[in-house]
C-alpha cells in the first residue's frame, strides 16, 4: 500500500489486513472491544489505536505478524512467564499467521491495562 492508498477509516484498515492474519487480527479486536468497549478507535502511526483517556492498545499487521501493542508501561514484563515463546518487545506482542493466541493470558493483560488506565 502506498501512502496515497492508506485506509482512511478504521473499518477499511481492518478490512485491508492480509488474509493469513485476518482471524488473529479480528480476534484481538474483539478482545479489546470486550475489555475496553468505551475506548475510541482511530488510525494512528499506521495502526488502529485505542484510546481511553490516553493511549491504551494498538493493533497493526505486516507480512509476518499481527502486532498487539499494550501501552501500559511495564505491563508485559509482569506476564513474562505466561507470554514466553511469543515474539515481543517492551510493549508489543507479535503473532504469526499460525500462532495460537493465549486468550486467557491476554484477557488478564487487557483487564489489568484497563483497570490501571481507569484508576489513573
Backbone torsions as a table, in degrees:
resi	resn	phi	psi	omega
1	UNK	NA	128.2	176.2
2	UNK	-83.7	162.4	178.7
3	UNK	-55.4	-33.1	179.5
4	UNK	-67.3	-30.8	-177.2
5	UNK	-91.0	4.6	-177.9
6	UNK	-60.9	139.6	177.8
7	UNK	-60.8	144.9	-179.4
8	UNK	-98.8	-19.2	-175.7
9	UNK	-121.8	152.7	179.1
10	UNK	-58.4	-46.4	-178.8
11	UNK	-62.9	-39.3	178.5
12	UNK	-65.0	-41.8	178.0
13	UNK	-60.3	-49.4	-179.6
14	UNK	-60.4	-37.9	178.9
15	UNK	-70.8	-15.6	-179.2
16	UNK	-90.9	-0.2	-178.8
17	UNK	-66.4	133.5	-179.8
18	UNK	-55.6	141.9	-175.8
19	UNK	-48.5	-43.5	-178.2
20	UNK	-62.2	-20.9	-176.6
21	UNK	-104.7	-5.9	-171.8
22	UNK	-60.1	-44.5	-178.2
23	UNK	-63.2	-45.6	178.4
24	UNK	-61.4	-46.6	-179.3
25	UNK	-59.9	-47.8	-179.1
26	UNK	-63.9	-40.9	178.4
27	UNK	-62.1	-42.4	178.3
28	UNK	-66.7	-39.4	175.5
29	UNK	-59.1	-43.9	-179.1
30	UNK	-64.1	-39.1	177.2
31	UNK	-63.8	-44.8	178.3
32	UNK	-60.6	-44.2	178.9
33	UNK	-62.5	-34.0	179.5
34	UNK	-67.2	-43.0	-174.0
35	UNK	-96.0	-17.0	178.1
36	UNK	-138.0	60.9	-175.0
37	UNK	-63.6	-22.3	180.0
38	UNK	-96.0	5.7	175.8
39	UNK	-69.8	145.6	179.3
40	UNK	-95.3	123.2	179.9
41	UNK	-96.1	125.0	177.4
42	UNK	-138.6	165.4	174.7
43	UNK	-89.5	121.8	177.6
44	UNK	-145.6	141.8	172.9
45	UNK	54.3	28.8	-177.7
46	UNK	72.5	23.7	179.6
47	UNK	-134.3	170.1	163.3
48	UNK	-91.3	114.8	-179.1
49	UNK	-101.2	136.7	179.9
50	UNK	-111.4	118.6	-177.9
51	UNK	-112.3	136.5	175.0
52	UNK	-139.5	87.7	-171.3
53	UNK	55.4	43.1	-177.5
54	UNK	123.8	171.2	-176.5
55	UNK	-63.5	134.5	-178.1
56	UNK	-122.5	-58.9	179.2
57	UNK	-137.3	164.0	170.1
58	UNK	-149.6	152.2	179.0
59	UNK	-131.4	138.6	173.2
60	UNK	-149.7	173.7	176.5
61	UNK	-147.6	149.2	172.2
62	UNK	-135.6	-167.3	-176.6
63	UNK	-61.3	-33.0	-174.7
64	UNK	-97.8	-36.1	-168.0
65	UNK	-138.9	158.0	159.4
66	UNK	-98.9	129.7	-177.0
67	UNK	-107.9	123.4	175.7
68	UNK	-109.1	115.2	179.3
69	UNK	-95.2	124.7	175.0
70	UNK	-105.6	106.2	-168.5
71	UNK	-95.5	33.1	172.7
72	UNK	-106.6	112.5	-172.9
73	UNK	-54.5	126.9	174.8
74	UNK	80.1	-3.8	-173.9
75	UNK	-65.7	-42.9	-178.3
76	UNK	-61.7	-32.2	178.6
77	UNK	-62.5	-30.8	178.8
78	UNK	-68.6	-21.4	-179.1
79	UNK	-111.8	22.5	-173.3
80	UNK	-53.3	-47.5	-177.2
81	UNK	-68.2	-36.0	-179.9
82	UNK	-73.4	-24.0	-177.9
83	UNK	-102.9	8.6	179.5
84	UNK	-57.9	140.3	179.3
85	UNK	92.5	-11.3	177.2
86	UNK	-96.0	125.3	176.6
87	UNK	-57.0	132.6	-176.0
88	UNK	-160.4	167.8	169.1
89	UNK	-132.5	-162.0	-175.0
90	UNK	-56.2	-36.0	-175.3
91	UNK	-133.6	9.5	-177.2
92	UNK	-130.9	136.7	171.5
93	UNK	-107.4	136.9	-178.0
94	UNK	-116.8	128.0	-178.4
95	UNK	-120.2	122.1	175.5
96	UNK	-75.0	172.9	-175.6
97	UNK	-63.3	-24.7	-179.0
98	UNK	-105.8	9.5	-176.9
99	UNK	-68.9	140.7	173.2
100	UNK	-91.0	121.5	-177.8
101	UNK	-74.7	132.8	175.3
102	UNK	-81.0	75.5	-169.7
103	UNK	-55.1	-47.4	-176.8
104	UNK	-64.6	-39.8	177.0
105	UNK	-66.0	-43.5	178.6
106	UNK	-61.5	-35.8	176.6
107	UNK	-61.8	-44.0	179.6
108	UNK	-66.8	-41.2	178.1
109	UNK	-61.0	-48.7	-177.6
110	UNK	-66.6	-40.1	177.4
111	UNK	-60.0	-45.8	179.7
112	UNK	-63.0	-44.2	179.8
113	UNK	-60.2	-45.9	-179.3
114	UNK	-65.8	-43.7	179.7
115	UNK	-59.9	-43.2	-179.2
116	UNK	-67.9	-38.2	179.3
117	UNK	-64.1	-43.4	-178.0
118	UNK	-71.4	-28.4	-179.3
119	UNK	-83.2	-8.5	169.8
120	UNK	82.9	NA	NA
